[in-house]
Amino acid sequence: MKALVLAGGSGRRLRPITHTSAKQLVPVANKPVLFYGLESIAETGIRDVGIVVGDTAAEIGSAVGDGSRFGLDVTYLPQEAPLGLAHAVHTARDYLGDDDFVMYLGDNFIVGGISAIVDRFRARRPDAQIMLTRVSDPRAFGVVELDRHGRAVRLEEKPEQPKSDLALVGVYLFTPRVHDAVSVLKPSWRGELEITDAIQELIDSGCRVDSTVVSGYWKDTGNVDDMLEVNRLVLDGVTAECAGEVHSSELIGRVVIERGATVTGSRIVGPAVVGAGARIRDSYVGPFTSIDRDCAVLDSEVEYSIVLRGASIVGVRRVERSLIGREVEVTSTPRILRAHRLVLGDHSTVRVTS
């Protein structure tokens, strides 16, 4: 069995961060979202992984390498354009051969991994296995309609008038039968080859498509709020550890201070992570905050936020529910006592004056 990981796409909902960085490499608890998916795949025992890449291929390749750090053998599969999930399967046709495979969307986060669903697929081997979850606004997802026996009967991609509130989770399992379905697809109204249409073709052809309704452990990290929520979920499971230097400061709860980080005259309330080389001075870092390596938080307050590598926040009261890009500079003069929510692309400079 192989894995197909989708790491193309433009990440429009995460702009301006994704103007200069692949959306799959935005970090959660100081580790790229994509890495969690690769680790989950490795835990299933799968070793051969094809990563479908687009315009950010060089960045993805530099971060993942040959996959050996995850115990995987990675092959990169360039996609001419982001023309749909089924088009990604078409792109990977030669690589996948006649093997069963799991398709994993690289910007999705599955709490608890995928080993159980892969084991179920291996044991029962339907033509396809899909995972579903109930969502408040199904118009943003692939939507599945079940019959009274719980079998999938109809799928539709991002419908204007959804027939149910059951959305496809970004993990799919297929036998080679899916290639026949993909081969007869026509582009949808969005101009893409939709994986929902491929699964519908399997159903219409009499193939067996199993579905499992899951709850509470899936997130599509396509927007800032979801990124912050996934960051919260991951940080909620960290164990306190202090490998850096802490002076005249208070660490409360599950706080991780990585080697090379320094904390001086500050208060950090966990769960929180401070990356290697970061400096926290005369500041407050609140719960569910991840500070990446080589950042500086000086005379400021930050809570429920993700701060990427090399960013600095100086003299600001107060930053919360924010996603701060790489090498960003945020300063304030004079100091003002109010909260700010910021979504800043890499290499920005912001001065808060009023």
C-alpha positions as CSV (number, residue, x, y, z in Angstrom):
1,M,0.0,0.0,0.0
2,K,1.2,3.5,-0.9
3,A,0.3,7.0,0.2
4,L,-0.5,10.0,-1.9
5,V,0.0,13.3,-0.1
6,L,-1.3,16.5,-1.8
7,A,0.9,19.5,-1.1
8,G,0.1,21.8,-4.0
9,G,-2.6,24.5,-4.0
10,S,-2.2,28.2,-3.5
11,G,-3.6,28.6,0.1
12,R,-5.8,31.6,-0.7
13,R,-7.6,31.5,2.6
14,L,-4.3,31.8,4.5
15,R,-3.0,34.8,2.7
16,P,-1.0,36.9,3.2
17,I,1.0,34.1,4.9
18,T,0.9,31.9,1.8
19,H,2.1,34.6,-0.5
20,T,5.6,33.6,0.5
21,S,5.2,30.2,2.1
22,A,3.5,26.9,1.3
23,K,0.3,26.5,3.3
24,Q,1.3,22.9,4.3
25,L,4.4,24.3,6.0
26,V,2.7,26.8,8.3
27,P,3.7,25.5,11.7
28,V,1.4,24.1,14.5
29,A,3.2,24.1,17.8
30,N,6.4,24.9,15.9
31,K,6.1,22.0,13.5
32,P,4.7,22.2,9.9
33,V,1.2,20.8,9.5
34,L,2.5,18.6,6.7
35,F,4.9,16.8,9.1
36,Y,2.0,15.6,11.3
37,G,0.4,14.0,8.2
38,L,3.7,12.3,7.2
39,E,4.2,11.0,10.8
40,S,0.6,9.6,10.8
41,I,1.3,7.8,7.5
42,A,4.5,6.4,8.9
43,E,2.6,5.0,11.9
44,T,0.4,2.9,9.6
45,G,3.5,1.0,8.3
46,I,3.2,2.5,4.8
47,R,6.7,3.5,3.5
48,D,6.2,4.6,-0.1
49,V,4.8,8.1,-0.3
50,G,4.2,10.2,-3.4
51,I,3.9,14.0,-2.7
52,V,2.0,16.0,-5.3
53,V,3.6,19.4,-5.6
54,G,2.9,22.6,-7.5
55,D,4.4,26.1,-7.4
56,T,5.9,25.6,-3.9
57,A,7.7,22.3,-4.9
58,A,11.1,23.6,-4.0
59,E,10.0,24.7,-0.5
60,I,8.2,21.4,0.1
61,G,11.2,19.4,-1.1
62,S,13.6,21.4,1.1
63,A,11.5,20.8,4.2
64,V,10.7,17.1,3.6
65,G,13.8,15.9,1.8
66,D,13.8,12.2,0.8
67,G,11.4,11.4,3.7
68,S,14.0,9.3,5.7
69,R,13.5,11.5,8.8
70,F,10.0,10.2,8.9
71,G,10.9,6.6,8.0
72,L,9.4,7.1,4.5
73,D,10.6,6.9,0.9
74,V,9.3,10.0,-0.7
75,T,8.8,10.6,-4.5
76,Y,7.8,14.1,-5.7
77,L,5.1,14.3,-8.4
78,P,4.8,17.7,-10.1
79,Q,1.2,18.7,-11.0
80,E,0.9,21.1,-13.9
81,A,-1.8,23.2,-12.0
82,P,-4.1,22.7,-9.1
83,L,-6.9,21.2,-11.2
84,G,-8.7,19.2,-8.5
85,L,-8.1,16.2,-6.2
86,A,-9.0,13.7,-8.8
87,H,-6.5,15.4,-11.2
88,A,-3.9,14.7,-8.5
89,V,-4.7,11.0,-8.6
90,H,-4.4,11.2,-12.4
91,T,-1.0,12.9,-12.1
92,A,0.1,10.1,-9.8
93,R,-1.2,7.2,-11.9
94,D,2.1,5.8,-13.0
95,Y,3.6,6.1,-9.5
96,L,0.6,4.4,-7.8
97,G,0.5,1.5,-10.3
98,D,-1.8,-1.3,-9.2
99,D,-1.3,-0.6,-5.5
100,D,-4.0,0.3,-3.0
101,F,-3.4,3.8,-1.5
102,V,-4.4,6.3,1.0
103,M,-4.8,9.9,-0.2
104,Y,-4.0,12.5,2.5
105,L,-4.5,16.3,2.0
106,G,-1.3,17.9,3.3
107,D,-3.1,20.8,5.0
108,N,-5.4,18.6,7.0
109,F,-4.9,17.6,10.6
110,I,-6.2,14.3,12.0
111,V,-6.0,14.1,15.8
112,G,-5.1,10.6,16.7
113,G,-3.7,9.6,13.3
114,I,-5.1,7.3,10.6
115,S,-3.8,3.9,11.7
116,A,-7.3,2.6,12.7
117,I,-8.9,3.6,9.4
118,V,-6.1,2.1,7.4
119,D,-6.3,-1.1,9.3
120,R,-10.0,-1.3,8.7
121,F,-9.5,-0.7,5.0
122,R,-6.8,-3.4,4.8
123,A,-9.1,-5.9,6.6
124,R,-12.3,-5.2,4.6
125,R,-10.8,-3.9,1.4
126,P,-13.8,-2.0,-0.1
127,D,-13.2,-0.2,-3.4
128,A,-13.1,3.0,-1.5
129,Q,-13.2,4.1,2.1
130,I,-14.3,7.7,3.0
131,M,-14.4,9.5,6.3
132,L,-17.2,12.0,7.1
133,T,-17.8,14.6,9.8
134,R,-20.7,16.9,10.6
135,V,-20.1,20.6,9.8
136,S,-22.0,23.7,10.4
137,D,-21.6,25.0,6.8
138,P,-21.3,22.1,4.4
139,R,-21.2,24.5,1.4
140,A,-17.5,24.8,1.8
141,F,-16.9,21.0,1.5
142,G,-17.5,17.9,-0.4
143,V,-20.9,16.8,0.9
144,V,-22.2,13.2,1.2
145,E,-25.8,12.0,1.3
146,L,-26.4,8.6,3.0
147,D,-29.3,6.3,2.6
148,R,-31.3,4.9,5.6
149,H,-28.7,2.1,5.9
150,G,-25.8,4.5,6.2
151,R,-24.4,3.9,2.8
152,A,-23.2,6.8,0.6
153,V,-25.5,7.3,-2.3
154,R,-24.7,10.9,-3.5
155,L,-21.7,13.2,-3.3
156,E,-21.4,16.8,-4.4
157,E,-18.5,19.2,-4.2
158,K,-19.2,22.6,-2.5
159,P,-23.0,22.6,-3.2
160,E,-25.1,25.7,-3.0
161,Q,-27.9,23.7,-1.4
162,P,-26.4,20.8,0.5
163,K,-28.4,17.6,0.9
164,S,-26.8,16.9,4.3
165,D,-24.3,18.3,6.9
166,L,-21.9,15.4,6.3
167,A,-18.6,16.6,4.9
168,L,-15.7,14.6,3.5
169,V,-12.6,14.5,5.7
170,G,-9.3,15.0,3.9
171,V,-8.3,11.3,4.0
172,Y,-9.4,8.8,1.4
173,L,-8.5,5.2,0.8
174,F,-8.8,3.5,-2.6
175,T,-8.1,0.4,-4.6
176,P,-6.9,0.7,-8.2
177,R,-10.6,0.7,-9.3
178,V,-10.5,4.5,-8.7
179,H,-8.3,5.0,-11.7
180,D,-11.1,3.8,-14.0
181,A,-13.4,6.3,-12.4
182,V,-11.0,9.1,-12.7
183,S,-10.3,8.3,-16.4
184,V,-14.0,9.1,-17.4
185,L,-14.4,12.4,-15.5
186,K,-15.1,15.7,-17.0
187,P,-14.2,19.0,-15.3
188,S,-16.8,20.4,-12.9
189,W,-18.3,23.8,-12.9
190,R,-15.1,24.9,-11.0
191,G,-12.9,23.6,-13.9
192,E,-11.5,20.8,-11.8
193,L,-11.6,17.1,-11.7
194,E,-13.4,16.4,-8.4
195,I,-12.7,13.5,-6.2
196,T,-16.4,13.6,-5.2
197,D,-17.3,12.9,-8.9
198,A,-14.8,10.0,-8.9
199,I,-16.3,8.4,-5.8
200,Q,-19.8,9.0,-7.3
201,E,-18.7,7.1,-10.4
202,L,-17.6,4.2,-8.2
203,I,-21.0,4.1,-6.5
204,D,-22.9,4.3,-9.8
205,S,-20.7,1.5,-11.2
206,G,-21.8,-0.8,-8.3
207,C,-18.5,-0.6,-6.5
208,R,-18.4,-0.8,-2.7
209,V,-17.8,2.5,-1.0
210,D,-17.6,2.3,2.8
211,S,-18.0,5.4,5.0
212,T,-17.3,6.2,8.6
213,V,-18.8,9.2,10.4
214,V,-16.2,10.6,12.8
215,S,-16.4,13.5,15.3
216,G,-14.1,15.9,17.1
217,Y,-10.7,15.1,15.6
218,W,-10.4,16.5,12.2
219,K,-9.5,20.0,11.0
220,D,-8.9,21.5,7.6
221,T,-6.2,24.2,8.4
222,G,-7.2,26.3,5.4
223,N,-7.9,29.5,7.4
224,V,-6.5,31.4,10.4
225,D,-9.1,30.4,12.9
226,D,-8.7,26.7,12.1
227,M,-4.9,27.0,12.3
228,L,-5.2,28.5,15.8
229,E,-7.7,25.8,16.8
230,V,-5.3,23.0,15.7
231,N,-2.5,24.8,17.5
232,R,-4.6,24.7,20.6
233,L,-5.4,21.0,20.2
234,V,-1.7,20.1,19.8
235,L,-0.5,22.4,22.6
236,D,-3.1,20.9,24.9
237,G,-1.1,17.6,24.8
238,V,2.4,18.9,25.5
239,T,4.4,18.0,28.5
240,A,6.3,20.7,30.4
241,E,10.0,20.9,29.6
242,C,12.7,23.5,30.1
243,A,15.9,23.1,28.1
244,G,16.6,26.8,27.7
245,E,17.5,29.6,30.1
246,V,15.0,31.1,32.5
247,H,15.8,34.1,34.7
248,S,13.6,35.9,37.1
249,S,10.5,34.5,35.4
250,E,7.4,32.4,36.2
251,L,6.4,29.3,34.1
252,I,2.9,28.1,34.9
253,G,1.6,24.9,33.7
254,R,2.7,23.0,30.6
255,V,5.4,25.2,29.1
256,V,8.1,24.1,26.7
257,I,11.2,26.2,26.5
258,E,13.5,24.7,23.8
259,R,17.3,24.6,24.0
260,G,18.8,28.0,23.2
261,A,15.8,30.0,24.1
262,T,16.0,32.6,26.9
263,V,13.2,33.9,29.1
264,T,13.9,36.9,31.4
265,G,11.6,38.8,33.7
266,S,8.5,37.3,32.1
267,R,5.5,35.2,32.9
268,I,4.4,32.3,30.6
269,V,1.2,30.4,31.2
270,G,0.9,27.1,29.4
271,P,0.2,25.3,27.4
272,A,2.8,27.2,25.3
273,V,6.0,26.5,23.4
274,V,9.0,28.8,23.0
275,G,11.3,27.7,20.2
276,A,15.1,27.5,20.1
277,G,16.9,30.8,20.0
278,A,13.8,32.8,20.9
279,R,14.0,35.7,23.4
280,I,11.2,36.5,25.8
281,R,11.9,39.5,28.0
282,D,9.6,41.6,30.3
283,S,6.6,40.0,28.7
284,Y,3.6,37.8,29.2
285,V,2.9,34.8,27.0
286,G,-0.5,33.3,27.5
287,P,-2.0,29.9,26.9
288,F,-2.2,28.2,23.5
289,T,0.7,30.3,22.1
290,S,3.6,28.9,20.0
291,I,6.6,31.1,19.6
292,D,8.9,29.7,16.8
293,R,12.7,29.8,16.8
294,D,14.7,33.0,16.8
295,C,11.7,35.1,17.7
296,A,11.7,38.1,20.1
297,V,8.9,39.1,22.4
298,L,10.0,42.1,24.3
299,D,7.9,44.2,26.7
300,S,4.7,42.7,25.2
301,E,1.7,40.4,25.7
302,V,0.8,37.6,23.4
303,E,-1.9,35.0,23.8
304,Y,-3.6,32.3,21.7
305,S,-1.4,33.0,18.8
306,I,1.1,31.5,16.4
307,V,4.4,33.5,15.9
308,L,6.6,32.2,13.1
309,R,10.3,32.1,12.8
310,G,12.3,35.3,13.3
311,A,9.4,37.5,14.1
312,S,9.6,40.2,16.7
313,I,6.9,41.9,18.9
314,V,8.2,44.8,20.8
315,G,6.2,47.1,23.2
316,V,2.8,45.9,22.2
317,R,-0.2,45.4,24.5
318,R,-1.9,43.2,23.5
319,V,-1.7,40.6,20.7
320,E,-4.2,37.7,20.6
321,R,-5.8,35.3,18.2
322,S,-3.1,36.2,15.7
323,L,-0.9,34.5,13.1
324,I,2.4,36.4,12.7
325,G,4.5,35.6,9.7
326,R,8.3,35.0,9.4
327,E,10.6,37.9,10.0
328,V,7.7,40.2,10.9
329,E,8.3,43.3,13.0
330,V,5.5,44.5,15.2
331,T,6.2,47.6,17.4
332,S,4.1,50.1,19.3
333,T,4.6,53.7,20.2
334,P,3.3,55.0,22.4
335,R,2.0,52.0,24.4
336,I,-1.7,51.5,24.2
337,L,-3.8,49.3,26.4
338,R,-5.9,47.4,24.0
339,A,-5.9,44.0,22.2
340,H,-4.9,43.6,18.6
341,R,-5.6,40.7,16.2
342,L,-3.1,40.4,13.4
343,V,-2.7,38.2,10.3
344,L,0.6,39.3,8.8
345,G,2.6,37.9,5.9
346,D,6.3,37.2,6.0
347,H,8.7,40.1,6.2
348,S,6.0,42.6,7.2
349,T,6.7,45.7,9.4
350,V,3.8,47.1,11.5
351,R,3.9,50.1,13.8
352,V,0.8,50.4,16.0
353,T,0.3,54.2,16.7
354,S,-3.3,54.5,17.7
